[in-house]
Amino acid sequence: MPSHPTLDAELVVWWECEAERLESLAASARFGFMRRHYARKSAAARARAQVSRLREQAREPARSAVT
């Protein structure tokens, strides 16, 4: 079992961080169209994090079977 995190685990953390950054930009945006733009990008980042999270969860049972 590798001691380092998988790429999917790292991507979950990165996309969640990116989503938070975009949400803070949306909150401080001056114009409504920019708020909506950042909110859409934040939602897309959370969706990408979810894809990696599901891949990582699918990998977990395989790791359990090996040990």
PDB file of N, CA, C and O in Angstrom:
ATOM      1  N   MET A   1       0.849  -1.188   0.000  1.00  0.00           N
ATOM      2  CA  MET A   1       0.000   0.000   0.000  1.00  0.00           C
ATOM      3  C   MET A   1       0.888   1.242   0.000  1.00  0.00           C
ATOM      4  O   MET A   1       1.744   1.388   0.873  1.00  0.00           O
ATOM      5  N   PRO A   2       0.697   2.127  -0.957  1.00  0.00           N
ATOM      6  CA  PRO A   2       1.557   3.312  -1.029  1.00  0.00           C
ATOM      7  C   PRO A   2       1.292   4.262   0.139  1.00  0.00           C
ATOM      8  O   PRO A   2       0.158   4.421   0.590  1.00  0.00           O
ATOM      9  N   SER A   3       2.368   4.884   0.612  1.00  0.00           N
ATOM     10  CA  SER A   3       2.224   5.813   1.737  1.00  0.00           C
ATOM     11  C   SER A   3       1.873   7.228   1.270  1.00  0.00           C
ATOM     12  O   SER A   3       1.507   8.076   2.084  1.00  0.00           O
ATOM     13  N   HIS A   4       1.981   7.480  -0.012  1.00  0.00           N
ATOM     14  CA  HIS A   4       1.679   8.815  -0.539  1.00  0.00           C
ATOM     15  C   HIS A   4       0.232   8.872  -1.030  1.00  0.00           C
ATOM     16  O   HIS A   4      -0.336   7.851  -1.416  1.00  0.00           O
ATOM     17  N   PRO A   5      -0.362  10.069  -1.016  1.00  0.00           N
ATOM     18  CA  PRO A   5      -1.757  10.184  -1.487  1.00  0.00           C
ATOM     19  C   PRO A   5      -1.837   9.986  -3.002  1.00  0.00           C
ATOM     20  O   PRO A   5      -0.887  10.263  -3.734  1.00  0.00           O
ATOM     21  N   THR A   6      -2.972   9.509  -3.440  1.00  0.00           N
ATOM     22  CA  THR A   6      -3.185   9.332  -4.877  1.00  0.00           C
ATOM     23  C   THR A   6      -3.464  10.686  -5.523  1.00  0.00           C
ATOM     24  O   THR A   6      -3.743  11.672  -4.842  1.00  0.00           O
ATOM     25  N   LEU A   7      -3.382  10.710  -6.833  1.00  0.00           N
ATOM     26  CA  LEU A   7      -3.677  11.943  -7.561  1.00  0.00           C
ATOM     27  C   LEU A   7      -5.115  12.384  -7.304  1.00  0.00           C
ATOM     28  O   LEU A   7      -5.381  13.576  -7.150  1.00  0.00           O
ATOM     29  N   ASP A   8      -6.040  11.432  -7.258  1.00  0.00           N
ATOM     30  CA  ASP A   8      -7.437  11.802  -7.001  1.00  0.00           C
ATOM     31  C   ASP A   8      -7.595  12.447  -5.628  1.00  0.00           C
ATOM     32  O   ASP A   8      -8.345  13.412  -5.484  1.00  0.00           O
ATOM     33  N   ALA A   9      -6.903  11.931  -4.624  1.00  0.00           N
ATOM     34  CA  ALA A   9      -6.984  12.525  -3.286  1.00  0.00           C
ATOM     35  C   ALA A   9      -6.450  13.957  -3.301  1.00  0.00           C
ATOM     36  O   ALA A   9      -7.018  14.847  -2.668  1.00  0.00           O
ATOM     37  N   GLU A  10      -5.366  14.167  -4.022  1.00  0.00           N
ATOM     38  CA  GLU A  10      -4.814  15.519  -4.126  1.00  0.00           C
ATOM     39  C   GLU A  10      -5.749  16.440  -4.910  1.00  0.00           C
ATOM     40  O   GLU A  10      -5.888  17.618  -4.581  1.00  0.00           O
ATOM     41  N   LEU A  11      -6.385  15.898  -5.943  1.00  0.00           N
ATOM     42  CA  LEU A  11      -7.309  16.711  -6.738  1.00  0.00           C
ATOM     43  C   LEU A  11      -8.535  17.127  -5.935  1.00  0.00           C
ATOM     44  O   LEU A  11      -9.041  18.236  -6.115  1.00  0.00           O
ATOM     45  N   VAL A  12      -9.017  16.264  -5.061  1.00  0.00           N
ATOM     46  CA  VAL A  12     -10.163  16.626  -4.219  1.00  0.00           C
ATOM     47  C   VAL A  12      -9.812  17.861  -3.396  1.00  0.00           C
ATOM     48  O   VAL A  12     -10.576  18.825  -3.349  1.00  0.00           O
ATOM     49  N   VAL A  13      -8.657  17.823  -2.755  1.00  0.00           N
ATOM     50  CA  VAL A  13      -8.229  18.953  -1.920  1.00  0.00           C
ATOM     51  C   VAL A  13      -8.050  20.205  -2.775  1.00  0.00           C
ATOM     52  O   VAL A  13      -8.486  21.290  -2.390  1.00  0.00           O
ATOM     53  N   TRP A  14      -7.408  20.055  -3.935  1.00  0.00           N
ATOM     54  CA  TRP A  14      -7.141  21.214  -4.785  1.00  0.00           C
ATOM     55  C   TRP A  14      -8.434  21.836  -5.298  1.00  0.00           C
ATOM     56  O   TRP A  14      -8.591  23.056  -5.238  1.00  0.00           O
ATOM     57  N   TRP A  15      -9.366  21.021  -5.802  1.00  0.00           N
ATOM     58  CA  TRP A  15     -10.615  21.563  -6.346  1.00  0.00           C
ATOM     59  C   TRP A  15     -11.475  22.190  -5.254  1.00  0.00           C
ATOM     60  O   TRP A  15     -12.135  23.199  -5.499  1.00  0.00           O
ATOM     61  N   GLU A  16     -11.481  21.609  -4.050  1.00  0.00           N
ATOM     62  CA  GLU A  16     -12.243  22.221  -2.951  1.00  0.00           C
ATOM     63  C   GLU A  16     -11.652  23.584  -2.582  1.00  0.00           C
ATOM     64  O   GLU A  16     -12.385  24.541  -2.330  1.00  0.00           O
ATOM     65  N   CYS A  17     -10.333  23.659  -2.554  1.00  0.00           N
ATOM     66  CA  CYS A  17      -9.665  24.934  -2.263  1.00  0.00           C
ATOM     67  C   CYS A  17      -9.977  25.961  -3.352  1.00  0.00           C
ATOM     68  O   CYS A  17     -10.242  27.128  -3.060  1.00  0.00           O
ATOM     69  N   GLU A  18      -9.942  25.519  -4.597  1.00  0.00           N
ATOM     70  CA  GLU A  18     -10.256  26.407  -5.719  1.00  0.00           C
ATOM     71  C   GLU A  18     -11.705  26.888  -5.641  1.00  0.00           C
ATOM     72  O   GLU A  18     -11.989  28.054  -5.917  1.00  0.00           O
ATOM     73  N   ALA A  19     -12.611  26.003  -5.270  1.00  0.00           N
ATOM     74  CA  ALA A  19     -14.021  26.384  -5.142  1.00  0.00           C
ATOM     75  C   ALA A  19     -14.194  27.441  -4.050  1.00  0.00           C
ATOM     76  O   ALA A  19     -14.952  28.396  -4.225  1.00  0.00           O
ATOM     77  N   GLU A  20     -13.500  27.276  -2.933  1.00  0.00           N
ATOM     78  CA  GLU A  20     -13.579  28.274  -1.858  1.00  0.00           C
ATOM     79  C   GLU A  20     -13.024  29.615  -2.323  1.00  0.00           C
ATOM     80  O   GLU A  20     -13.589  30.665  -2.015  1.00  0.00           O
ATOM     81  N   ARG A  21     -11.922  29.583  -3.063  1.00  0.00           N
ATOM     82  CA  ARG A  21     -11.328  30.822  -3.583  1.00  0.00           C
ATOM     83  C   ARG A  21     -12.306  31.529  -4.519  1.00  0.00           C
ATOM     84  O   ARG A  21     -12.473  32.747  -4.449  1.00  0.00           O
ATOM     85  N   LEU A  22     -12.945  30.764  -5.388  1.00  0.00           N
ATOM     86  CA  LEU A  22     -13.903  31.352  -6.324  1.00  0.00           C
ATOM     87  C   LEU A  22     -15.134  31.888  -5.600  1.00  0.00           C
ATOM     88  O   LEU A  22     -15.692  32.912  -5.997  1.00  0.00           O
ATOM     89  N   GLU A  23     -15.559  31.203  -4.544  1.00  0.00           N
ATOM     90  CA  GLU A  23     -16.695  31.701  -3.762  1.00  0.00           C
ATOM     91  C   GLU A  23     -16.356  33.018  -3.083  1.00  0.00           C
ATOM     92  O   GLU A  23     -17.200  33.911  -3.000  1.00  0.00           O
ATOM     93  N   SER A  24     -15.124  33.145  -2.597  1.00  0.00           N
ATOM     94  CA  SER A  24     -14.749  34.414  -1.971  1.00  0.00           C
ATOM     95  C   SER A  24     -14.675  35.527  -3.017  1.00  0.00           C
ATOM     96  O   SER A  24     -15.023  36.672  -2.730  1.00  0.00           O
ATOM     97  N   LEU A  25     -14.223  35.194  -4.229  1.00  0.00           N
ATOM     98  CA  LEU A  25     -14.238  36.189  -5.305  1.00  0.00           C
ATOM     99  C   LEU A  25     -15.667  36.585  -5.653  1.00  0.00           C
ATOM    100  O   LEU A  25     -15.952  37.757  -5.897  1.00  0.00           O
ATOM    101  N   ALA A  26     -16.561  35.603  -5.676  1.00  0.00           N
ATOM    102  CA  ALA A  26     -17.971  35.896  -5.970  1.00  0.00           C
ATOM    103  C   ALA A  26     -18.561  36.807  -4.901  1.00  0.00           C
ATOM    104  O   ALA A  26     -19.320  37.726  -5.208  1.00  0.00           O
ATOM    105  N   ALA A  27     -18.208  36.548  -3.651  1.00  0.00           N
ATOM    106  CA  ALA A  27     -18.750  37.354  -2.557  1.00  0.00           C
ATOM    107  C   ALA A  27     -18.265  38.803  -2.622  1.00  0.00           C
ATOM    108  O   ALA A  27     -18.976  39.723  -2.219  1.00  0.00           O
ATOM    109  N   SER A  28     -17.052  38.994  -3.131  1.00  0.00           N
ATOM    110  CA  SER A  28     -16.520  40.356  -3.178  1.00  0.00           C
ATOM    111  C   SER A  28     -16.681  41.014  -4.549  1.00  0.00           C
ATOM    112  O   SER A  28     -16.234  42.144  -4.750  1.00  0.00           O
ATOM    113  N   ALA A  29     -17.310  40.323  -5.482  1.00  0.00           N
ATOM    114  CA  ALA A  29     -17.486  40.892  -6.825  1.00  0.00           C
ATOM    115  C   ALA A  29     -18.433  42.087  -6.774  1.00  0.00           C
ATOM    116  O   ALA A  29     -19.419  42.095  -6.038  1.00  0.00           O
ATOM    117  N   ARG A  30     -18.111  43.065  -7.553  1.00  0.00           N
ATOM    118  CA  ARG A  30     -18.892  44.292  -7.543  1.00  0.00           C
ATOM    119  C   ARG A  30     -20.135  44.188  -8.420  1.00  0.00           C
ATOM    120  O   ARG A  30     -21.173  44.776  -8.115  1.00  0.00           O
ATOM    121  N   PHE A  31     -20.022  43.446  -9.497  1.00  0.00           N
ATOM    122  CA  PHE A  31     -21.114  43.359 -10.463  1.00  0.00           C
ATOM    123  C   PHE A  31     -21.750  41.979 -10.427  1.00  0.00           C
ATOM    124  O   PHE A  31     -21.078  40.975 -10.190  1.00  0.00           O
ATOM    125  N   GLY A  32     -23.054  41.944 -10.665  1.00  0.00           N
ATOM    126  CA  GLY A  32     -23.808  40.700 -10.612  1.00  0.00           C
ATOM    127  C   GLY A  32     -23.339  39.664 -11.609  1.00  0.00           C
ATOM    128  O   GLY A  32     -23.307  38.471 -11.307  1.00  0.00           O
ATOM    129  N   PHE A  33     -22.968  40.122 -12.811  1.00  0.00           N
ATOM    130  CA  PHE A  33     -22.529  39.143 -13.810  1.00  0.00           C
ATOM    131  C   PHE A  33     -21.221  38.484 -13.392  1.00  0.00           C
ATOM    132  O   PHE A  33     -20.987  37.322 -13.724  1.00  0.00           O
ATOM    133  N   MET A  34     -20.366  39.200 -12.673  1.00  0.00           N
ATOM    134  CA  MET A  34     -19.120  38.597 -12.175  1.00  0.00           C
ATOM    135  C   MET A  34     -19.412  37.634 -11.028  1.00  0.00           C
ATOM    136  O   MET A  34     -18.784  36.581 -10.924  1.00  0.00           O
ATOM    137  N   ARG A  35     -20.374  38.000 -10.158  1.00  0.00           N
ATOM    138  CA  ARG A  35     -20.770  37.089  -9.075  1.00  0.00           C
ATOM    139  C   ARG A  35     -21.256  35.771  -9.647  1.00  0.00           C
ATOM    140  O   ARG A  35     -20.863  34.699  -9.187  1.00  0.00           O
ATOM    141  N   ARG A  36     -22.121  35.860 -10.660  1.00  0.00           N
ATOM    142  CA  ARG A  36     -22.661  34.643 -11.285  1.00  0.00           C
ATOM    143  C   ARG A  36     -21.560  33.847 -11.973  1.00  0.00           C
ATOM    144  O   ARG A  36     -21.551  32.617 -11.917  1.00  0.00           O
ATOM    145  N   HIS A  37     -20.637  34.542 -12.620  1.00  0.00           N
ATOM    146  CA  HIS A  37     -19.524  33.870 -13.300  1.00  0.00           C
ATOM    147  C   HIS A  37     -18.685  33.074 -12.292  1.00  0.00           C
ATOM    148  O   HIS A  37     -18.398  31.897 -12.505  1.00  0.00           O
ATOM    149  N   TYR A  38     -18.301  33.728 -11.200  1.00  0.00           N
ATOM    150  CA  TYR A  38     -17.500  33.039 -10.189  1.00  0.00           C
ATOM    151  C   TYR A  38     -18.290  31.926  -9.511  1.00  0.00           C
ATOM    152  O   TYR A  38     -17.729  30.882  -9.176  1.00  0.00           O
ATOM    153  N   ALA A  39     -19.577  32.138  -9.309  1.00  0.00           N
ATOM    154  CA  ALA A  39     -20.407  31.097  -8.695  1.00  0.00           C
ATOM    155  C   ALA A  39     -20.493  29.869  -9.594  1.00  0.00           C
ATOM    156  O   ALA A  39     -20.439  28.739  -9.110  1.00  0.00           O
ATOM    157  N   ARG A  40     -20.627  30.087 -10.900  1.00  0.00           N
ATOM    158  CA  ARG A  40     -20.652  28.950 -11.842  1.00  0.00           C
ATOM    159  C   ARG A  40     -19.318  28.219 -11.841  1.00  0.00           C
ATOM    160  O   ARG A  40     -19.283  26.989 -11.845  1.00  0.00           O
ATOM    161  N   LYS A  41     -18.226  28.963 -11.837  1.00  0.00           N
ATOM    162  CA  LYS A  41     -16.905  28.335 -11.820  1.00  0.00           C
ATOM    163  C   LYS A  41     -16.690  27.570 -10.518  1.00  0.00           C
ATOM    164  O   LYS A  41     -16.067  26.508 -10.518  1.00  0.00           O
ATOM    165  N   SER A  42     -17.193  28.095  -9.421  1.00  0.00           N
ATOM    166  CA  SER A  42     -17.090  27.408  -8.139  1.00  0.00           C
ATOM    167  C   SER A  42     -17.877  26.106  -8.158  1.00  0.00           C
ATOM    168  O   SER A  42     -17.402  25.082  -7.667  1.00  0.00           O
ATOM    169  N   ALA A  43     -19.072  26.144  -8.720  1.00  0.00           N
ATOM    170  CA  ALA A  43     -19.882  24.925  -8.821  1.00  0.00           C
ATOM    171  C   ALA A  43     -19.188  23.886  -9.698  1.00  0.00           C
ATOM    172  O   ALA A  43     -19.221  22.693  -9.396  1.00  0.00           O
ATOM    173  N   ALA A  44     -18.565  24.334 -10.776  1.00  0.00           N
ATOM    174  CA  ALA A  44     -17.835  23.406 -11.649  1.00  0.00           C
ATOM    175  C   ALA A  44     -16.647  22.796 -10.911  1.00  0.00           C
ATOM    176  O   ALA A  44     -16.354  21.612 -11.079  1.00  0.00           O
ATOM    177  N   ALA A  45     -15.964  23.593 -10.099  1.00  0.00           N
ATOM    178  CA  ALA A  45     -14.830  23.075  -9.328  1.00  0.00           C
ATOM    179  C   ALA A  45     -15.298  22.039  -8.314  1.00  0.00           C
ATOM    180  O   ALA A  45     -14.646  21.012  -8.129  1.00  0.00           O
ATOM    181  N   ARG A  46     -16.423  22.302  -7.658  1.00  0.00           N
ATOM    182  CA  ARG A  46     -16.959  21.312  -6.707  1.00  0.00           C
ATOM    183  C   ARG A  46     -17.380  20.032  -7.426  1.00  0.00           C
ATOM    184  O   ARG A  46     -17.224  18.940  -6.879  1.00  0.00           O
ATOM    185  N   ALA A  47     -17.907  20.151  -8.633  1.00  0.00           N
ATOM    186  CA  ALA A  47     -18.275  18.959  -9.409  1.00  0.00           C
ATOM    187  C   ALA A  47     -17.032  18.150  -9.766  1.00  0.00           C
ATOM    188  O   ALA A  47     -17.053  16.920  -9.714  1.00  0.00           O
ATOM    189  N   ARG A  48     -15.961  18.830 -10.124  1.00  0.00           N
ATOM    190  CA  ARG A  48     -14.713  18.119 -10.431  1.00  0.00           C
ATOM    191  C   ARG A  48     -14.152  17.450  -9.181  1.00  0.00           C
ATOM    192  O   ARG A  48     -13.613  16.346  -9.257  1.00  0.00           O
ATOM    193  N   ALA A  49     -14.274  18.105  -8.046  1.00  0.00           N
ATOM    194  CA  ALA A  49     -13.827  17.490  -6.794  1.00  0.00           C
ATOM    195  C   ALA A  49     -14.640  16.240  -6.498  1.00  0.00           C
ATOM    196  O   ALA A  49     -14.101  15.239  -6.026  1.00  0.00           O
ATOM    197  N   GLN A  50     -15.928  16.298  -6.775  1.00  0.00           N
ATOM    198  CA  GLN A  50     -16.797  15.147  -6.519  1.00  0.00           C
ATOM    199  C   GLN A  50     -16.415  13.960  -7.402  1.00  0.00           C
ATOM    200  O   GLN A  50     -16.446  12.817  -6.946  1.00  0.00           O
ATOM    201  N   VAL A  51     -16.058  14.216  -8.651  1.00  0.00           N
ATOM    202  CA  VAL A  51     -15.627  13.135  -9.550  1.00  0.00           C
ATOM    203  C   VAL A  51     -14.397  12.438  -8.970  1.00  0.00           C
ATOM    204  O   VAL A  51     -14.340  11.209  -8.919  1.00  0.00           O
ATOM    205  N   SER A  52     -13.421  13.223  -8.536  1.00  0.00           N
ATOM    206  CA  SER A  52     -12.213  12.633  -7.952  1.00  0.00           C
ATOM    207  C   SER A  52     -12.521  11.941  -6.633  1.00  0.00           C
ATOM    208  O   SER A  52     -11.932  10.906  -6.322  1.00  0.00           O
ATOM    209  N   ARG A  53     -13.449  12.511  -5.850  1.00  0.00           N
ATOM    210  CA  ARG A  53     -13.838  11.889  -4.583  1.00  0.00           C
ATOM    211  C   ARG A  53     -14.460  10.512  -4.827  1.00  0.00           C
ATOM    212  O   ARG A  53     -14.166   9.559  -4.106  1.00  0.00           O
ATOM    213  N   LEU A  54     -15.315  10.409  -5.838  1.00  0.00           N
ATOM    214  CA  LEU A  54     -15.938   9.125  -6.162  1.00  0.00           C
ATOM    215  C   LEU A  54     -14.903   8.115  -6.636  1.00  0.00           C
ATOM    216  O   LEU A  54     -14.977   6.939  -6.280  1.00  0.00           O
ATOM    217  N   ARG A  55     -13.942   8.561  -7.433  1.00  0.00           N
ATOM    218  CA  ARG A  55     -12.864   7.660  -7.864  1.00  0.00           C
ATOM    219  C   ARG A  55     -12.064   7.162  -6.664  1.00  0.00           C
ATOM    220  O   ARG A  55     -11.705   5.988  -6.577  1.00  0.00           O
ATOM    221  N   GLU A  56     -11.797   8.078  -5.749  1.00  0.00           N
ATOM    222  CA  GLU A  56     -11.022   7.707  -4.558  1.00  0.00           C
ATOM    223  C   GLU A  56     -11.806   6.719  -3.693  1.00  0.00           C
ATOM    224  O   GLU A  56     -11.230   5.764  -3.173  1.00  0.00           O
ATOM    225  N   GLN A  57     -13.107   6.938  -3.536  1.00  0.00           N
ATOM    226  CA  GLN A  57     -13.928   6.016  -2.755  1.00  0.00           C
ATOM    227  C   GLN A  57     -14.021   4.661  -3.428  1.00  0.00           C
ATOM    228  O   GLN A  57     -14.054   3.636  -2.746  1.00  0.00           O
ATOM    229  N   ALA A  58     -14.064   4.634  -4.742  1.00  0.00           N
ATOM    230  CA  ALA A  58     -14.105   3.360  -5.469  1.00  0.00           C
ATOM    231  C   ALA A  58     -12.789   2.610  -5.299  1.00  0.00           C
ATOM    232  O   ALA A  58     -12.762   1.380  -5.343  1.00  0.00           O
ATOM    233  N   ARG A  59     -11.720   3.334  -5.110  1.00  0.00           N
ATOM    234  CA  ARG A  59     -10.408   2.727  -4.920  1.00  0.00           C
ATOM    235  C   ARG A  59     -10.276   2.114  -3.520  1.00  0.00           C
ATOM    236  O   ARG A  59      -9.556   1.130  -3.350  1.00  0.00           O
ATOM    237  N   GLU A  60     -10.949   2.672  -2.530  1.00  0.00           N
ATOM    238  CA  GLU A  60     -10.823   2.212  -1.143  1.00  0.00           C
ATOM    239  C   GLU A  60     -11.165   0.730  -0.949  1.00  0.00           C
ATOM    240  O   GLU A  60     -10.389   0.029  -0.301  1.00  0.00           O
ATOM    241  N   PRO A  61     -12.292   0.213  -1.479  1.00  0.00           N
ATOM    242  CA  PRO A  61     -12.571  -1.218  -1.297  1.00  0.00           C
ATOM    243  C   PRO A  61     -11.480  -2.096  -1.905  1.00  0.00           C
ATOM    244  O   PRO A  61     -11.179  -3.164  -1.373  1.00  0.00           O
ATOM    245  N   ALA A  62     -10.892  -1.661  -3.001  1.00  0.00           N
ATOM    246  CA  ALA A  62      -9.814  -2.428  -3.624  1.00  0.00           C
ATOM    247  C   ALA A  62      -8.602  -2.472  -2.705  1.00  0.00           C
ATOM    248  O   ALA A  62      -7.930  -3.499  -2.617  1.00  0.00           O
ATOM    249  N   ARG A  63      -8.319  -1.382  -2.028  1.00  0.00           N
ATOM    250  CA  ARG A  63      -7.203  -1.370  -1.078  1.00  0.00           C
ATOM    251  C   ARG A  63      -7.497  -2.269   0.108  1.00  0.00           C
ATOM    252  O   ARG A  63      -6.600  -2.954   0.600  1.00  0.00           O
ATOM    253  N   SER A  64      -8.744  -2.281   0.580  1.00  0.00           N
ATOM    254  CA  SER A  64      -9.121  -3.116   1.723  1.00  0.00           C
ATOM    255  C   SER A  64      -8.969  -4.590   1.388  1.00  0.00           C
ATOM    256  O   SER A  64      -8.557  -5.377   2.240  1.00  0.00           O
ATOM    257  N   ALA A  65      -9.292  -4.973   0.169  1.00  0.00           N
ATOM    258  CA  ALA A  65      -9.209  -6.372  -0.238  1.00  0.00           C
ATOM    259  C   ALA A  65      -7.760  -6.837  -0.317  1.00  0.00           C
ATOM    260  O   ALA A  65      -7.478  -8.017  -0.110  1.00  0.00           O
ATOM    261  N   VAL A  66      -6.846  -5.928  -0.612  1.00  0.00           N
ATOM    262  CA  VAL A  66      -5.437  -6.290  -0.736  1.00  0.00           C
ATOM    263  C   VAL A  66      -4.828  -6.552   0.630  1.00  0.00           C
ATOM    264  O   VAL A  66      -4.007  -7.457   0.774  1.00  0.00           O
ATOM    265  N   THR A  67      -5.210  -5.784   1.625  1.00  0.00           N
ATOM    266  CA  THR A  67      -4.603  -5.927   2.952  1.00  0.00           C
ATOM    267  C   THR A  67      -5.240  -6.995   3.772  1.00  0.00           C
ATOM    268  O   THR A  67      -4.831  -7.225   4.910  1.00  0.00           O
TER     269      THR A  67
END
